[in-house]
Amino acid sequence: MFKKLGIIFVAVFCVLLAVPTMLPGMASHFPSWIQPIPLGLDLKGGAQLLLEVDTDTMLREKSAQLYEETRSALIDRGRGVIRFSSLRNADGVVSFVVRDPDEVSSARGRLKSVLGNTVDITADGETITLSYSEKQKQEMVSDALARSIEIVRRRIDALGTKEPSIQTQGGKYILVQLPGVDNPEHIKELIGQTAKMTFHLVNENVSADQMAAGRAPAGTVFMPFMDAPDQKIPVYSRIEVSGESLKDSQASYDQNNMPVVTTAFDATGARRFAKLTTEHVGERFAIVLDGKVLSAPSIREPIPGGKGQISGGFTLQGAKDLAVLLRSGALPAPLQVIEERTVGAGLGADTIASGKIGSAVGVLFVIIFMIFMYRGFGVIADIVLLVNLAMIIGISALFGATLTLPGIAGIVLTLGMAVDANILPFERIRDEVRAGVPTLRAVNLGFARSTKTVLDGNLTNLICSLILFQFGAGPIRGFAVTLSIGVVTTLFTCLLLSKVLIDWYMNGKNKKIGYIK
């Protein structure tokens, strides 16, 4: 008895999960975790962006960073300067010549301690070469793709966009679907910015003649201002504090009621920022975003708390956008929009209306067919079928799945399998009664002997749907999700719920079964 009550409780609970979706007006009466299933891009309308992760640029930047790290390690006065020449970076390979052959081993050891196992270091006489292996490059590309997806997700979530779909495609592409977004230009601008922020000291020793001639001293680069690209400022290429140490960033107002961006560093960043502002009081430092200088204020006093403020003539929206970018983190590689598509909400509404009509007609014909073929048992099968449909919708909503056209196709296919799963035990019951078995025992035998067949068929579909989900993308995954949920609900309703309802219908008596002749 408790088993039957448990089965009924599960069925009723899952049906209740579907009520906000099937009756949207009732959604306000349910808790926040029971909400309507969100509609996908093809049903609700919106924008779709296909982004390419520029891994070639990322690898070039990694090589440039390797060049700077190598140079810094060799001229580290605290550990002793290693004399070298011909330091260069060509095609992703950094090489240099050690002037003193006796220091080759020391140079390799120092570079090994600084760079670890992330770089292959080889020596040929006095020439030392550093490069990334193909395996290391593949790992960096995979990591860049995973981090890019997470950062894009954070930026879109911070803008309040509802139910975005963000997933990898083809190894170096990111597919972004934004249901309900008619104009993706603002979002496209934000998610495409690298937002790599760094802090550099300004080189005050560069003369006006050097600036005019564009001759930057070693270790110095000329960077343009964000608001005035024609105006440049000499900054040391060495990064004093990296934006990766940022813990938080918010838009705010300064004492003059002008929009600014406040920043807070983590423990490591706070120590570096405090050291920078303590050792260089009176000097200027440049706040650089994506290779352009936001501002270059003077350090008036040490800032030990790890909190700073960025000003630069921002509008309030500009300050909010920058705060979002910095808070979500810097993209490890540039993103290029290679495809953009907008789906009108009217097309989605027409699709939903057509889907409702088609589904209603199909379900109606199935209901009539089952009643005509199986009489009272057919009514029970129809009830089970409707409960199965509600369970699929309710469980999908609970798990946060998005309903798309392929998802609807998965539901329709599931209902077809559910009808088949009901017919199998009914036909076995018919065979048992024709063999002279009492109807009550025939029902038990019919379900017992058809269970294996029903399980085999549905588990095969479940395996296929899991494979589709693992290796598919986009619409294929949506189809696989609803099909997988449908297989589970079909087994529950057709093997458990249907048996409970028939037992109650039989009421422990050998009643005449109308469809058996």
ABEGO torsion letter per residue (X at the ends): XAAAAAAAAAAAAAAAAAAAAABAAAAAABBAABBBBBBBAAAAEEBBBBBBBBAAAAAAAAAAAAAAAAAAAAABAAAEBBBBBGBBBBGGBBBBBBABAAAAAAAAAAAAAAAEAABBBBBBEABBBBBBBAAAAAAAAAAAAAAAAAAAAAAAAAAGBBGBBBBBBGGABBBBBBBGBABAAAAAAAAABAGBBBBBBBBAABBAAAAAAGBBBBGBBBBBBAABAABBBBBBABBABBAAABABBBBBBBAAGBBBBBBBBBAAAAAAAAAAAAAABGBBBBBBBGGBBABBBBBABBBAAGBBBBBAGBBAAAAAAAAAAAAAEBBABBBBBABBBBBBAAAAAAAAAAAAAAAAAAAAAAAAAAAAAAEAAAAAAAAAAAAAAAAAAAAAAAAGBBBBAAAAAAAAAAAAAAAAAAAAAAAAAAAAAAAGBBAAAAAAAAAAAAAAAAAAAAAAAAAAAAAAAAABBEAAAAAAAAAAAAAAAAAAAAAAAAAAAAAAAAGGBBBBBAABX
